[in-house]
Amino acid sequence: MNIYLIQSTDCLMDQAIQNAIVVARNRNIAIKKFSKELRNNPYCHQSYRSTWFSCRKINLNKPQMLIQYGGDTWQFDEVKYEQE
């Protein structure tokens, strides 16, 4: 099994899913599960389009930290600091 981070690529309206973490065997299955959730979730008014969401596999063998900042930066980004 793998872990996938699915994120909106645009600012969202109310009653929209912004981020999802999906456990699945592969990317296609993760997207199918997420798409089904969008269709069946009574609190969400969205559908899946590949241009509206990114899907990223999280590598559990690589140390990393993903942080979501507030404001206009609504996506999780990997923390990287420049060396001085």
C-alpha positions in Angstrom: 0.0 0.0 0.0 1.0 3.6 -0.7 0.0 7.0 0.7 -1.1 9.7 -1.7 -1.6 13.4 -0.9 -4.4 14.9 -3.1 -4.6 18.6 -3.1 -6.7 21.3 -4.8 -4.7 23.3 -7.3 -6.9 26.4 -6.9 -8.5 28.4 -4.1 -11.7 26.8 -3.0 -15.2 27.8 -2.3 -17.2 26.8 0.8 -18.2 23.1 1.0 -15.2 22.0 -1.0 -12.4 19.5 -0.1 -9.0 21.0 -0.1 -6.7 18.2 0.8 -7.0 14.4 1.2 -4.7 11.7 2.2 -5.6 8.4 0.5 -4.1 4.9 1.2 -4.2 2.8 -2.0 -2.2 0.3 -4.0 -1.5 2.8 -6.8 -2.2 6.3 -8.0 -5.1 5.3 -10.2 -6.9 3.6 -7.3 -6.2 6.6 -5.0 -7.8 9.0 -7.6 -10.8 6.7 -8.0 -11.4 6.6 -4.2 -11.1 10.3 -4.0 -13.4 10.9 -7.0 -16.0 8.6 -5.4 -15.7 10.5 -2.1 -16.3 13.8 -4.0 -19.5 12.3 -5.6 -20.8 10.7 -2.4 -19.9 13.3 0.3 -23.1 15.2 1.1 -21.0 18.1 2.5 -19.0 18.6 -0.7 -20.1 20.2 -4.0 -17.2 19.2 -6.3 -16.2 16.7 -8.9 -12.8 15.4 -9.8 -10.8 16.9 -12.7 -7.1 16.3 -13.1 -6.5 20.0 -13.7 -8.3 20.8 -10.4 -6.3 18.4 -8.2 -2.7 17.2 -7.9 -1.9 13.7 -6.7 1.5 13.1 -5.1 2.8 9.9 -3.7 4.4 10.3 -0.2 7.7 8.4 0.0 7.8 6.8 3.4 11.4 5.8 3.0 12.5 9.5 2.7 12.5 11.7 5.8 10.4 14.8 5.0 7.9 17.2 6.6 4.9 18.6 4.8 3.4 21.8 6.2 0.3 23.6 5.2 0.5 27.4 5.8 -2.6 29.6 6.2 -3.6 32.5 4.0 -3.2 32.2 0.3 -0.8 29.2 0.5 -3.5 26.5 0.9 -1.3 23.5 -0.2 1.0 21.3 1.8 4.6 22.0 0.8 7.8 20.1 1.7 9.8 22.0 4.2 13.2 23.0 2.7 15.6 25.6 4.1 18.5 27.1 2.1 21.9 26.5 3.6 23.7 29.7 4.7 
